């Protein structure tokens, strides 16, 4: 009798892995693309392959983009850890570095890792990865603790779109990211939504409204008084980082602005 596959499918509707996962087995890896993904428990030699050719891979990535290799990379479990290997023509991009075909595999840390594959034109394809650890067990009840501000803030459609454009370099986990300027953000928004009246002042008003909300909810370093002069990009930098830390903004939100 054939043993059941250790792979478990993740639907395309699965929420962003940046918000955490639940698994009873430490060392389980989750891999999620726009069209769905897989999870796989630890086991020496176990492998999870991703790339463009759906019949040959476990997780399909960039299926309609010929710039993505048919088998672009793989995750392998060895010596108690998951390792990522590049097998495609173009490198994999993970936070702080590129991984090229022929290089030694890189170990994945416990927790969340976004991985990007550059496609045709300006497209980038996101593969979210998450490796569970013992600390991912549900936290114990703490009924006596002081109530904290909401972890995820609700944004309007326009607020979210403007903030994703403003902070896209952060969501792509580029090295030393900076927010776009008001002018750059407004121009990008005007390209995405022609005729919607996107101007610099409108963008600034929307972003400042969100910043004020978070500041009132207790998030620090979002006012001129806290930051001090010269302010520069500090307020927007701190705002974007706070929204990402709270998972109000997550890398899959880039689908709002990336070319199709």
N, C-alpha and C positions, 0 to 999 in steps of 0.2 A: 504494500500500500504506500502511495506517495505521500511524503510528509507535506503538510500545508506550508505555503510560502510564508517566510517571516515578514515579507513586505506588506504594508497596509496603505491603502490609497487615501489621499487627502483630496477632498473635492475643491474645485475652483472657488467655491464660495467660502472656503475656510478663511477665517480672519488672519490678518498679518501675524507672522510668527514673532514680530517685535513685541507683541503684547503677551508673549509667554505661551507655554504649552503644558499639557498634563500627560505624564507617562509614569506608570508604576516602576519602570525599569531605568535606573540611571545609565547614562551612556547611549540612550536612544537618539538617533539622528532624524530630524525632520527636514525635508527639502520641498519647497513650495515655489512654483512658478505661476504665471498668470492663468494658465489652463489647468492647474491642479498640481498635485505632488505625491510624495510617498513618505512614509516613516519606516525606519528599520532599526530593530534592536541590535545591541552590540554582539559581536561574534567574530573571532579571528578569521580574516579572509572574506568577510561579507563585503559586498560591493553594490554601489548604487551609481548608475551611469546617467548622465544628462546630455542633451544635445537636440539637434533639429529633427532627426529621423525617428519619428514616433515608434515605429515597429522595433527599433533596435535599442531603445533607451528606456529607462525606468521613469524619468521625468523629462517631458518634452519642453524645450525652451527655444523660442524664436522659430517656430515651425514654418512661418511664411517669409523668413529672412535668409536668403542664400549666403549671406555673409557669416552666418553661424554654422559651425561644422556639424556634420551629422552626429558625431560623437565628440562633444566639445570638452568633456571632463568627467571625472569620476570621484566618488567618495569611497574610501576603503578603510575597513577597521583592522587595526594592527597594534599589538602591544598595548591594548587597553585604551586606544584613542582612535578617533576618526581623522583621516588624512585626505586632503583634496589634491588632485593631480590634474594638470592641464593636458589635454590630448588634441586640442583644436588648432587651427591655423593661427587664430588670434589669441592673445593672452587672456587669462581670467583676471579681473580686477577685484581685489578684496581690500578692506580698509588698510591704507598705508603702503600698498605695494601691488605690483603686477606679478602674475605667475605665468611663465611661458612653458610651452611644451618642451620636454627634455630636462626641465629643472626638477630637483628633488621635491617630493610631495611636502605640503605644509600641514602641520597639525591644526585642527580646529579647537578653539577654546570652548569650554562649557558656556552655554548661553547662545546669544544671537549673533549671527554673522551674515551681512548682506554680500552677495557675490554678483558682479556685473559682467556681462559679455557685450562687447561693442558690436553693433550690427551695421547695416547699411545706412548711409546718410548720417543723421544725428541720433539714430536709434540706439538705445541701450536696453538690454534684456536682463531683468532682475531674477535671481534665484535666491530666495531666502533660506537660510540654514539655521537650525537650532539644535544644539546638543544638550540633552538634559543631564542634570547632576543631582546629587542628594539634596541640595538646597532647594530644588524645585518642588519639594513636598508642600502641600497646602499649609499656610501659616496657622498657628494656633489662635483660637478666639481671644480677643483682647477687649472685652466689653467696657473696661474701666478707662481705656485710653481716651484722650481728648480727640474729638472729631477733626479730621484733617480736611483740607480743601479737596474738591473733586480731582481725581487723578487724570481724567480725560475731559477736556473742555469741548463744549458743543460749539461748532463754527457754522456760520451760514455758508451757503454754496459759494458766494462771492469772496468771503473772507478766506475760505480754504483754498480756493483757486489762486488768489493773490499771494497767499503765504507760501504755497507750493512753488510758485514761480520765483518769488523773492528768495526762498531758501533751497532752491533745487540743488545747489552745489553741496549742501549739507546732506540732503537726502540721498545723493549719489556717493556720499562718503569720500569726496575728493580730499586730497591732502590740503591742509590749511585753508578750508573754505571761507569765503566771505559772502555776505548777502549781495544780491544785485542792487544797483542803485534804483531810486524811484523811477528814473527815466527808462532804464533797461527793463524794469518790471512792467511798466505801462506799455512799452513798445511790444514786449512779448505777449502780453494779455490782448493787445489790440490785434495781433496776428492770429491768436487763438479764437477770439470772439470779435470779429469785425463788426462795427456798428453798435457795440455795447457800451460805448461811451467811456472807455478806459483812459483816464488821464493821470498824470503824476499825483495831483492833489487827491484824487479819489483813492488811489492806492495808499497814499500816506494816511488818509483818514481811516480807512478800513484797518490797516495794520496797527495804528495807534489805538484804535478802539479795542482791539484784542489785547494789546499790551497793557492798557489800563485795567481791563478785566482781570488779567492774571496778577497784576500788581496788587489790586484790591483783595485778591484771594490769597495773598501772602507770598507770592513768588518774588524773590529778591532780585536786585540789580536790573530793574526795568524802568527806573526813573532817572532823570538827569541828576537829581540830588544824590542818589546812591552811587552813580557812576562817576560823577565829577567831570569837569571840563579838561581837555576837549573831549566831546562825546564820540565824534566820528561814527563808526559803524557799531559801536558797542551795544546800543540798545537793541537793534535788530539782531545782532549776533546772539545776545543773551535770550531774546525772545524765541528765536528759532530753536536754540538748544533746549530751552525749557519745554517747548511744544514737542520736540522729539523725545526728550527724557520722559515726558508723561505719556508718550505714544499717541498724542493728539494728531501728530503728523508722523507718518511711517513711510519707508521707501516705496511700497506699492502705490502710494498717492501720486507718484510720478506718472502713472498712466493717464492722469488728467491733462498732462501737458506734452507727453512724448508723441512724436509723429507715429502714425499708424502705417 
